[in-house]
Amino acid sequence: MNEEPKTAKLGVNAETLFKEFREVQLSEFFRKNRQYLGYVGKQKSLTTVVHELVTNSLDACEEAGILPDIKVIIKELGNEHYKVIVEDNGPGVPEKHIDRVFGQLLTGTKFHRNIQLRGQQGLGVSGAVLFSQITTGKPTRIRSGTGNGKVVDAQILIDIKTNSPKIVEKEVYNDMWRGTIVESEFKGVKYSRGAKGPFEYMRWTAAANPHAQIFFKDNTSEILFERVVNQVPPRPKEIKPHPEGLEPHDLLDIAHSSKARQVSSMLMSELSRVSADKVREIQEVVNTDIIQNTLKELLPEQKISEIIKKSNLKSQAIKEDVERAVREVLVGEDQQKISDIIRVLNGAIFDMRMSPKRLEWEQAEQLVNAFKKVKFMAPPTSGLIPIGKKVIEKALTNLLAPDFVEAISRSPSVYRGGIPFLVEVAIAYGGNSGRETSEGGRKVELMRFANRAPLLFDAGGCVTTLAMESIDWKRYHIIDLESAPITIFINLISTHVPYTSAGKQAIAKEDEIYDEIRFALMQIARTLQKFLAGKRRVQEEKAKKRMFEKYVPETATALSKLTGMDANEIQKSLEKIVMSRFSELFSKEELQENTQEEGAAYEEIPEPDEEAEE
Amino acid sequence: MNEEPKTAKLGVNAETLFKEFREVQLSEFFRKNRQYLGYVGKQKSLTTVVHELVTNSLDACEEAGILPDIKVIIKELGNEHYKVIVEDNGPGVPEKHIDRVFGQLLTGTKFHRNIQLRGQQGLGVSGAVLFSQITTGKPTRIRSGTGNGKVVDAQILIDIKTNSPKIVEKEVYNDMWRGTIVESEFKGVKYSRGAKGPFEYMRWTAAANPHAQIFFKDNTSEILFERVVNQVPPRPKEIKPHPEGLEPHDLLDIAHSSKARQVSSMLMSELSRVSADKVREIQEVVNTDIIQNTLKELLPEQKISEIIKKSNLKSQAIKEDVERAVREVLVGEDQQKISDIIRVLNGAIFDMRMSPKRLEWEQAEQLVNAFKKVKFMAPPTSGLIPIGKKVIEKALTNLLAPDFVEAISRSPSVYRGGIPFLVEVAIAYGGNSGRETSEGGRKVELMRFANRAPLLFDAGGCVTTLAMESIDWKRYHIIDLESAPITIFINLISTHVPYTSAGKQAIAKEDEIYDEIRFALMQIARTLQKFLAGKRRVQEEKAKKRMFEKYVPETATALSKLTGMDANEIQKSLEKIVMSRFSELFSKEELQENTQEEGAAYEEIPEPDEEAEE
């Protein structure tokens, strides 16, 4: 198959080369490529640790219906050497699972479920244990109680050569305490209070999780983010896959592990939005194609169409039904030919009563193609648990003390045809909104979240950033968004967040998600525009009023001289005019008195320049 | 540990939550997250397939010392449905390994070796098999012969639930043929001849691998990239790790698997640039710290310094030596105290004669810290195999027929203290250099490579792009790089390419690599500048000459009238003057005649405007 002499002698042959052939354990792979888990850069690495531990705690609390109480402590132990402690009051980890949860990569409870949770992969916590171990050589200490009277205190390492847990020390004692404490050391990392550090991560977490109480402590100070709402979010539910989001290999997987005895019942029980009616429609679509393809070479097109028309392809007894149609259409033709055709068709026709265990790739592909031609209801979205408009507004008010805040929690929608999602967007203006600049001014801040978990890195390619940048803010009278005291809050809720990479820091630009975020942003921008216009009018009127008040006495004196009327009389009537002209303003001002005091962050409307006025 | 009542009843407890606890196989993980392997986007997915198969072929040929002969065939089978066939004349895969090489993720011969190869991870080929399988349900067909008389023809799937190979069909027959053919189908992908498609990938591959013969065929046409050099690049060698690039966990790993009997010999045999002298220096540095820390509480600082000064910390018998120094410095002091100090020191001192098997984390850390204080020679770079200046120039000349080409293969250097690398940079100008624009013009093209493998995606954050953009091209009289007919070629050679992500499409901005690329670019830019200036001068002189020639007869006639001399005589002497003035140019032109014909892409110097001259 090539021109070289066939018996060419090689310096090194295949056998020699393959002496080095080995299986690589996942733990070895990630030890060498820790950046794929987010452990890259001294600061980002530390934030990633906090992220993995905190999201795990929040997920566990939410699943167990517990109001989360999270403590994060970061102790500086030496140069680029820190201890991180994360404690929660979650359901705890049962003793028999504790070693693998923390000591084996790619294990977990979430990977196989179609459920809205922060974690997805089973790489998070064990990844942090691995990172601790390869930077300090030390095990991670876990204490966990499930509230059943036993608390486990264990020190866990990962055996990197085998990707299996290694318990260094373990003690079990009696206590009714429930929760989990993870205590781990890291070297070669750096703590900062800056924009992408653990503190900021926890501040964002508080913004999107106002049902959580969060205590944060570093070497110099501590802060308590108080719980703002006292209700546990409803427990997220698993959502069955929607037919439109499936690929053949997914369907095969589902079929082969289903307990249903027929494909029809399998489709109805394992997928969402598939009714008996839809099963019949699918059967019709699939078999129309099959009959056409099977008979193509055997009969003229018109005859095939007639057979299809005369068959009831939705019938339960589809084979019998098609046979009847063939006999009707071909009546009078050669008997042998008719039975041949019937035999061929019988072998090809897809009967929904077949066992899902016997489903093959080609059939799965036929079904998936049919799914695309049948109209299904949008996937159920009851499993999606938004934070909610009121709660977001409360959380941001609490965190930023803004002059204006408005949130929108959009209705659920689907992307890529079958994956449910919804977006929540809020804008806060004034107060502590935006980020402080080095010059002491403020600039816009985009807070990005996926299932309430902060996304601090890789903002550039994230759909949230792209959507924000695509808005023509000038149309909403926000002339310079970049330097406005504005916080934009965007949260994507989905059973499957389409991250751009394993680092899970940016959401891919799925068109449906992009559009939903844009709609929400534009909607709030309009409200903000009205608020700012109102603000501006109020400021202008106030300025005018001040000017009138200032000139009323002078004007009164001048008029008095001109008319000979009493200056006091004139002043009183002038004041009355001014008062009635601005009465609306006065009452407004009285109502707004409290917020006015914090109004320094508003756009200042300059006082009319007195000298220029002269 | 929290304020909730200790026996709070939960709706869902830990046991229930952990019913779902499972181990996830790597194959399941990548099936769900195929984008992490580069399978994202219809076009990029197909290019990724070609990349994985071709780099594997080239690596195998190089390791076996074979001049590669690669065939890539892409057949469109239907809408977004393709078959990809890649054939090589490499060493083949031995029968007993064939199933796991293609049917199990994270297996291979390269992961554990410190060697310059295109592949690194053992995810490439099996990843392509997985991608084929989840889009078509079909196995990948492999034919492979090692030249020993047997050829294996197998159809392989991956059992996704267990990440293990599943042989669907296998036949072994007698043939002396040597090489490998991989034949695989893909759906949901798209072929294009555009900038980021398989054709362009192979064109780039040809540019960086001129020792390979590459045949490429798609549905509409075929092309042969001829071999330009007939020499197999030297076989890349494994390079022992350099002490400066090590972390404690690396060193522990090396120590525990080493056959050396003492740490000293382990360091010398397993690491590069560690001589017996360096071992003694390391011992001194480590033990200076140890003695200081151990005695800190027991003796005044001055005494400690004296002991350190009096000890020969480089001594083979270090413990005895330190004991002698202690006795000397503390002579006359309490005997009990002296023996206490000696006992404590004996327990702490790091003796290089200890067994590497017994090395512990803390000691590994001490050694790694010492590595940073000792000066080592730069790592050996004999393992790095550059393409070479001449070969790159030949390859680009062959591919682009440029008017100017110059390449530089820089000397090896190290990044992150211990990882050897070198960069190769070339610039081609004119001819088919640059990319064609939609308007038919040309614009600059950056060809990026890592170990000769093309990088077609994620150019933005790549160190090559950053370096190119950082150059002030105007200084080199390239006014508008963007729209210049220039191809810039950058190849990074390293035993460990610092990719930014698992997609392996962009090289991280390591400062040393960035600087090396910049130096090389600036150096070539200067040469290009001279060439362009020369070009410009030649064009100008040519124009002048043409003008003189045109006016010589006229001038002669005019002079003849004025002087009464014979017009022919005058013309001859004028021509002589012109000829001598431009003699240099004439000889140059004669020499350059051939290239002049292709000179259309040069900057055109306009002919002097005759009318304006009048």
Interface residues (C-beta under 8 A of the other chain):
Chain A: M1 N2 E3 E4 K6 T7 A8 L10 G11 V12 N13 A14 E15 L17 F18 E20 F21 R22 E23 V24 Q25 L26 E28 F29 R31 K32 N33 Q35 Y36 A60 E63 A64 G65 I66 D69 E87 N89 P91 G92 V93 P94 H97 R100 V101 Q104 L106 T107 G108 T109 K110 F111 H112 R113 Q121 G122 Q133 I134 T135 T136 G137 K138 T146 G147 N148 M176 W177 R178 G179 I181 R235 E247 P248 H249 L252 D253 E360 W361 E362 A364 E365 T500 S501 A502 G503
Chain B: M1 N2 E3 E4 K6 T7 A8 L10 G11 V12 N13 A14 E15 L17 F18 E20 F21 R22 E23 V24 Q25 L26 E28 F29 R31 K32 N33 Q35 Y36 A60 E63 A64 G65 I66 D69 E87 N89 P91 G92 V93 P94 H97 R100 V101 Q104 L106 T107 G108 T109 K110 F111 H112 R113 Q121 G122 Q133 I134 T135 T136 G137 K138 T146 G147 N148 I160 M176 W177 R178 G179 I181 R235 E247 P248 H249 L252 E360 W361 E362 A364 E365 T500 S501 A502 G503
